[in-house]
Amino acid sequence: MRNLVALIIICLCYPLSASAQAASSTVICKKRSNGAITLRTRRCSASETKVTNITALTGATGPTGSTGAPGSAGSEGADGALRIYGDGSSGALNVATTTLWSGSEALGQYTDCSIAAGVTLTVSTGTVLRCSGSFTNEGTIVVTNYYLGPEIGGVPASGGMLPNNLGASTPSLGWGRVAAGNGGYGTNLAAVAGGGVGFALPRSVAANILRPGTIGGGAGGSPVGAFGASGGGTLTVLAKGAIVNKGTIQVNGVGGGSGLGGGGAGGIIILASKESVLNGVTGTLEADGGPGSDSNIYRASGGGGGGGLIHILSPVINMLGASSVLGGAAGDSSVNVTNSPRSGGGGGGSMVGAGGAGGTVATNNTISGTAAGENGLVIQTLTDPTSLF
């Protein structure tokens, strides 16, 4: 038998033609009765047939074997989700008491994340929460606001006014397209212009903002001698599991208050889950613009800030609660501006919604033209967001 196996191997490696076998001293013989193979010297017996084609020795294909056991879980290797949702190395995040994050807490890579009911978590603008498990908010998350509008000042010539086109700083612009205008400045003998409208970000562009960083809503324009109000900040939540919001998340612009100029624009909320997002019936997402300041004897009323951006990305989205991206109200103009010198109102900051114009003071001290900010935008994108981040 061993000789037969060896011969077959040799024959498979070096196929023999009929003429080659004839010249060989050894031939392969197949018994006619039962097909048994025998090696002979020179010729086969009368009951055998000489094998001249080695393929004749190949048998029928056997049955398919059973499927092997699957490999252990995780043997396929980690994918890009590790970079997006984190590795969970910081463990579970459980916010059970009112907390202000002031350091590296926002850089944690958590498993399941939860904020308890009745608790307020305050985070800095630009915070990204990475959860390899689920995210549940039953409390209140407040995001600190972005930059103030710049303070401006000056002394007008007698009977004249300073122009209201003093440029805002780049950080005060936020994600808006044009910064809110500052109020003009003049004596009570001059008509003083209000700050111009902050131009909004095009909505088609807003849909592509997935990594906003620290830049949020634009700040309000400034009246002379005061700052414009801050725009709203940004918060991004990335969860491999479900996102459930039964509480409140706020990235609102600041109101102009008493003499602070235009209202700040709303900021940005991004909630992205590989599994699902639910804004429950008690849940509220807020990216509202702040109201403009009311007039007083020194300054005209300010314009309202534009509404911000809320973007939800997940294969399953249920928005049962409130999603608010309202533009801020115009400041009240009932108090005439009688002081000398005096200032027009600052314009409202912009984001997806444009800011409103600041009030203009006429020579008879009355105010006109103060406007509210425009509403922002809520976007729902039905997709697995992993590859987008």
C-alpha positions as CSV (number, residue, x, y, z in Angstrom):
1,M,0.0,0.0,0.0
2,R,2.8,2.4,0.8
3,N,4.4,1.7,-2.6
4,L,1.1,2.5,-4.2
5,V,0.7,5.8,-2.4
6,A,4.2,6.8,-3.3
7,L,3.7,6.0,-6.9
8,I,0.4,8.0,-7.1
9,I,2.2,11.0,-5.6
10,I,5.0,10.7,-8.2
11,C,2.5,10.3,-11.0
12,L,0.5,13.4,-9.8
13,C,3.7,15.5,-9.9
14,Y,4.9,14.0,-13.1
15,P,2.0,12.8,-15.3
16,L,3.0,9.9,-17.6
17,S,2.0,9.7,-21.2
18,A,1.2,6.3,-22.7
19,S,4.5,6.1,-24.5
20,A,6.5,7.0,-21.4
21,Q,4.8,4.2,-19.4
22,A,5.5,1.7,-22.2
23,A,9.2,2.4,-21.9
24,S,9.1,2.2,-18.1
25,S,10.0,-1.0,-16.3
26,T,7.0,-0.6,-14.0
27,V,3.3,-0.3,-15.0
28,I,0.1,0.5,-13.2
29,C,-2.6,-2.2,-13.4
30,K,-6.2,-2.0,-12.4
31,K,-8.1,-5.2,-11.7
32,R,-11.3,-5.6,-13.7
33,S,-13.3,-7.3,-11.0
34,N,-12.9,-4.8,-8.1
35,G,-10.8,-1.9,-9.4
36,A,-7.8,-2.8,-7.2
37,I,-4.6,-1.1,-8.2
38,T,-1.4,-3.1,-8.5
39,L,2.2,-2.2,-9.6
40,R,3.6,-4.7,-12.2
41,T,6.9,-5.1,-13.9
42,R,6.5,-4.4,-17.7
43,R,2.9,-5.8,-18.2
44,C,-0.4,-6.5,-16.5
45,S,-2.0,-9.9,-15.9
46,A,-4.9,-11.2,-18.1
47,S,-7.5,-10.1,-15.4
48,E,-6.2,-6.5,-15.3
49,T,-6.2,-3.4,-17.4
50,K,-3.2,-1.2,-17.9
51,V,-3.7,2.4,-16.6
52,T,-2.4,4.8,-19.2
53,N,-4.1,8.0,-17.9
54,I,-3.5,8.9,-14.3
55,T,-6.8,10.9,-14.0
56,A,-8.6,7.6,-14.2
57,L,-7.5,7.0,-10.6
58,T,-9.4,10.0,-9.3
59,G,-12.5,9.1,-7.3
60,A,-15.8,10.9,-7.0
61,T,-16.0,14.1,-4.9
62,G,-16.9,13.4,-1.3
63,P,-19.6,15.2,0.7
64,T,-19.1,18.7,2.1
65,G,-17.8,18.8,5.6
66,S,-19.7,20.5,8.5
67,T,-19.2,24.2,9.1
68,G,-16.6,25.0,11.8
69,A,-17.5,26.9,15.0
70,P,-17.5,30.8,14.8
71,G,-14.5,32.7,16.2
72,S,-14.6,34.4,19.6
73,A,-16.3,37.8,19.9
74,G,-14.1,40.7,19.0
75,S,-11.7,38.6,17.0
76,E,-12.6,40.7,13.9
77,G,-10.7,43.6,15.4
78,A,-11.7,47.1,16.5
79,D,-13.2,49.5,14.0
80,G,-13.4,53.3,13.7
81,A,-16.2,53.5,16.3
82,L,-13.5,53.4,19.0
83,R,-12.3,56.8,17.8
84,I,-15.8,58.3,17.7
85,Y,-17.5,56.9,20.8
86,G,-14.3,56.4,22.9
87,D,-13.0,53.2,24.5
88,G,-14.9,53.6,27.8
89,S,-11.7,53.8,29.8
90,S,-13.1,56.5,32.1
91,G,-15.9,54.1,33.2
92,A,-19.5,55.2,33.7
93,L,-20.4,58.8,34.1
94,N,-23.1,59.4,36.8
95,V,-23.8,63.0,37.6
96,A,-25.9,62.8,40.8
97,T,-25.3,66.3,42.2
98,T,-25.1,69.8,40.6
99,T,-21.7,70.0,39.0
100,L,-19.5,72.5,37.2
101,W,-16.9,71.0,34.9
102,S,-13.9,73.2,34.9
103,G,-11.1,70.9,33.8
104,S,-10.5,67.7,31.8
105,E,-13.8,66.0,32.7
106,A,-15.1,66.7,29.2
107,L,-12.1,64.7,27.8
108,G,-13.3,61.5,29.5
109,Q,-14.1,58.4,27.4
110,Y,-17.1,57.0,29.2
111,T,-19.2,53.9,29.0
112,D,-22.8,54.7,30.0
113,C,-23.5,58.4,30.7
114,S,-26.3,59.7,32.9
115,I,-27.4,63.0,34.5
116,A,-29.9,62.6,37.2
117,A,-33.3,64.4,37.6
118,G,-33.1,67.7,39.5
119,V,-29.3,68.1,38.8
120,T,-27.6,70.7,36.7
121,L,-24.4,70.0,34.9
122,T,-22.6,73.1,33.5
123,V,-20.0,72.5,30.8
124,S,-17.8,74.7,28.7
125,T,-18.5,75.5,25.1
126,G,-16.9,73.0,22.8
127,T,-17.6,70.0,25.1
128,V,-17.8,66.6,23.4
129,L,-19.3,63.8,25.5
130,R,-18.2,60.3,24.2
131,C,-20.1,57.4,25.4
132,S,-19.3,53.8,24.3
133,G,-22.7,52.8,25.8
134,S,-25.9,54.9,26.2
135,F,-26.5,58.6,27.2
136,T,-29.4,59.6,29.4
137,N,-30.2,63.1,30.6
138,E,-33.0,63.6,33.1
139,G,-31.5,66.8,34.6
140,T,-30.3,70.1,33.0
141,I,-27.2,70.6,31.0
142,V,-26.1,74.2,30.6
143,V,-23.3,75.2,28.2
144,T,-21.3,78.3,29.0
145,N,-21.6,81.1,26.5
146,Y,-19.2,82.2,23.8
147,Y,-17.5,85.6,23.5
148,L,-18.9,89.0,24.3
149,G,-19.3,91.6,21.7
150,P,-16.5,94.1,21.8
151,E,-16.9,97.3,23.9
152,I,-16.6,100.5,21.8
153,G,-16.2,104.1,22.8
154,G,-15.3,107.5,21.6
155,V,-16.0,111.2,21.9
156,P,-18.1,112.7,19.1
157,A,-17.5,116.2,17.7
158,S,-20.1,118.8,18.8
159,G,-23.4,118.0,17.0
160,G,-21.9,115.0,15.1
161,M,-21.6,111.3,15.5
162,L,-19.2,108.4,15.2
163,P,-19.8,105.9,12.4
164,N,-21.4,102.6,13.5
165,N,-19.2,100.4,11.3
166,L,-16.5,99.8,13.9
167,G,-15.5,96.1,13.3
168,A,-16.3,93.3,15.7
169,S,-13.5,90.9,16.6
170,T,-13.4,87.6,14.8
171,P,-14.3,85.5,17.9
172,S,-17.5,87.6,18.4
173,L,-18.6,86.6,14.9
174,G,-19.2,82.9,15.9
175,W,-20.6,80.8,13.1
176,G,-22.5,83.7,11.6
177,R,-21.6,85.0,8.2
178,V,-21.3,88.7,9.1
179,A,-20.9,90.1,12.6
180,A,-23.6,92.1,14.2
181,G,-23.2,95.9,13.8
182,N,-22.4,98.2,16.6
183,G,-24.5,101.2,17.5
184,G,-23.5,104.6,16.3
185,Y,-22.5,107.4,18.8
186,G,-23.4,111.0,18.8
187,T,-24.7,114.0,20.7
188,N,-28.4,114.7,21.3
189,L,-28.3,117.0,18.2
190,A,-27.7,114.1,15.8
191,A,-29.6,111.2,14.5
192,V,-27.7,108.1,15.7
193,A,-27.9,104.9,13.7
194,G,-28.5,101.5,15.2
195,G,-26.2,98.5,14.6
196,G,-26.8,96.5,11.4
197,V,-28.1,93.0,11.0
198,G,-25.8,90.1,11.6
199,F,-26.1,87.9,8.5
200,A,-27.0,84.3,9.0
201,L,-25.1,81.1,8.0
202,P,-26.8,79.5,5.0
203,R,-28.8,76.5,6.0
204,S,-27.1,74.2,3.5
205,V,-23.8,75.0,5.2
206,A,-25.2,74.6,8.7
207,A,-26.1,70.9,8.0
208,N,-22.4,70.2,7.5
209,I,-21.2,71.6,10.9
210,L,-20.5,68.4,12.8
211,R,-17.4,69.5,14.7
212,P,-18.2,73.0,15.8
213,G,-15.5,73.3,18.4
214,T,-15.7,76.2,20.8
215,I,-17.2,78.6,18.2
216,G,-21.0,79.0,18.8
217,G,-23.5,81.8,18.1
218,G,-22.4,85.3,17.2
219,A,-22.3,87.9,19.9
220,G,-24.6,90.9,19.8
221,G,-23.4,94.3,18.6
222,S,-22.3,96.9,21.1
223,P,-23.7,100.3,22.0
224,V,-21.0,102.7,23.0
225,G,-19.7,102.2,26.5
226,A,-21.0,98.6,26.9
227,F,-20.5,95.1,25.6
228,G,-22.7,93.1,23.2
229,A,-24.3,90.0,24.7
230,S,-22.6,86.6,24.3
231,G,-23.6,84.0,21.8
232,G,-24.6,80.5,22.8
233,G,-21.9,77.8,23.1
234,T,-21.7,74.3,21.6
235,L,-22.3,70.7,22.9
236,T,-21.8,67.4,21.0
237,V,-22.9,64.1,22.4
238,L,-21.6,60.9,20.6
239,A,-23.1,57.6,21.9
240,K,-22.7,54.1,20.5
241,G,-25.9,53.2,22.3
242,A,-29.1,55.0,22.6
243,I,-29.4,58.7,23.5
244,V,-32.4,59.6,25.7
245,N,-33.2,63.2,26.7
246,K,-35.9,63.6,29.3
247,G,-34.5,66.8,30.8
248,T,-33.2,70.1,29.3
249,I,-30.1,70.9,27.2
250,Q,-29.4,74.7,26.8
251,V,-27.1,76.5,24.5
252,N,-29.0,79.8,24.4
253,G,-27.6,83.2,23.5
254,V,-27.5,85.8,26.3
255,G,-30.0,88.6,26.4
256,G,-28.9,92.2,26.1
257,G,-30.2,93.0,29.5
258,S,-30.0,96.7,30.6
259,G,-28.0,98.6,28.0
260,L,-25.9,95.6,26.8
261,G,-26.7,96.0,23.2
262,G,-27.9,93.3,20.8
263,G,-28.8,89.8,22.0
264,G,-26.4,86.9,21.4
265,A,-27.3,84.2,18.8
266,G,-28.2,80.7,19.9
267,G,-25.5,78.0,19.9
268,I,-25.2,74.4,18.6
269,I,-26.5,71.1,19.9
270,I,-25.4,67.9,18.1
271,L,-26.7,64.5,19.3
272,A,-25.4,61.5,17.3
273,S,-26.1,57.9,18.2
274,K,-25.3,54.7,16.3
275,E,-28.5,53.2,17.8
276,S,-31.3,55.7,18.4
277,V,-32.2,59.2,19.7
278,L,-35.3,60.0,21.8
279,N,-36.2,63.4,22.9
280,G,-38.9,62.4,25.4
281,V,-42.2,64.2,26.1
282,T,-40.5,66.0,29.0
283,G,-37.3,66.7,27.0
284,T,-36.3,70.2,25.8
285,L,-33.5,71.2,23.5
286,E,-32.8,74.9,23.4
287,A,-30.6,77.0,21.1
288,D,-32.6,80.2,21.3
289,G,-31.2,83.7,20.5
290,G,-31.1,86.2,23.3
291,P,-33.4,89.3,23.4
292,G,-32.0,92.7,22.7
293,S,-31.5,95.2,25.5
294,D,-34.3,97.7,26.3
295,S,-33.7,101.4,25.7
296,N,-32.7,103.9,28.3
297,I,-31.8,107.6,28.3
298,Y,-28.2,106.7,27.1
299,R,-28.8,103.9,24.5
300,A,-31.4,102.7,22.1
301,S,-32.9,99.3,22.2
302,G,-30.9,96.3,20.8
303,G,-31.8,93.8,18.2
304,G,-32.6,90.2,19.0
305,G,-30.1,87.4,18.4
306,G,-30.7,84.8,15.7
307,G,-31.7,81.2,16.5
308,G,-29.1,78.5,16.6
309,L,-28.7,74.9,15.3
310,I,-29.9,71.6,16.6
311,H,-28.8,68.6,14.6
312,I,-29.9,65.0,15.4
313,L,-28.2,62.1,13.7
314,S,-29.2,58.4,14.1
315,P,-30.9,55.5,12.3
316,V,-33.9,56.0,14.6
317,I,-35.1,59.4,15.8
318,N,-38.2,60.2,18.0
319,M,-38.7,63.9,18.8
320,L,-41.6,63.9,21.2
321,G,-40.5,66.9,23.3
322,A,-39.6,70.5,22.5
323,S,-36.8,71.7,20.2
324,S,-36.5,75.4,20.3
325,V,-34.3,77.6,18.0
326,L,-36.3,80.9,18.4
327,G,-34.8,84.2,17.4
328,G,-34.5,86.7,20.3
329,A,-37.1,89.4,20.7
330,A,-36.3,93.0,19.9
331,G,-35.5,95.2,22.9
332,D,-38.3,97.5,24.3
333,S,-38.1,101.0,22.8
334,S,-40.5,102.8,25.0
335,V,-37.9,105.0,26.8
336,N,-36.6,107.8,24.6
337,V,-32.8,108.5,24.4
338,T,-32.3,112.0,25.8
339,N,-28.7,111.9,27.1
340,S,-25.9,113.6,25.4
341,P,-23.8,111.8,24.1
342,R,-25.9,108.9,23.2
343,S,-25.8,105.6,21.3
344,G,-27.8,103.6,18.8
345,G,-28.7,100.1,19.7
346,G,-26.4,97.1,18.9
347,G,-27.5,94.6,16.3
348,G,-28.3,91.0,17.3
349,G,-25.7,88.3,16.8
350,S,-26.3,85.7,14.1
351,M,-26.0,82.0,13.6
352,V,-28.4,80.0,11.3
353,G,-30.9,82.7,12.1
354,A,-30.0,86.3,11.3
355,G,-29.8,88.8,14.1
356,G,-32.1,91.8,14.3
357,A,-31.1,95.4,13.7
358,G,-30.4,97.7,16.6
359,G,-32.6,100.8,17.2
360,T,-31.9,104.1,15.5
361,V,-32.4,107.4,17.5
362,A,-34.0,110.3,15.7
363,T,-33.3,114.0,16.4
364,N,-36.5,114.1,18.4
365,N,-35.1,111.3,20.7
366,T,-37.5,108.6,19.6
367,I,-36.4,105.1,18.6
368,S,-37.2,103.1,15.5
369,G,-36.1,100.1,13.5
370,T,-35.3,97.7,16.3
371,A,-35.9,94.1,15.1
372,A,-36.2,90.6,16.5
373,G,-33.8,87.8,15.4
374,E,-34.8,85.1,12.9
375,N,-35.4,81.5,13.9
376,G,-32.7,78.9,13.6
377,L,-32.8,75.4,12.3
378,V,-33.5,71.8,13.6
379,I,-32.2,69.1,11.4
380,Q,-32.9,65.3,11.6
381,T,-30.6,63.0,9.7
382,L,-31.6,59.4,9.6
383,T,-28.2,57.6,9.3
384,D,-25.6,55.7,11.2
385,P,-23.4,58.7,12.0
386,T,-20.2,56.8,12.8
387,S,-18.4,57.5,9.6
388,L,-19.4,61.2,9.6
389,F,-17.3,61.9,12.6
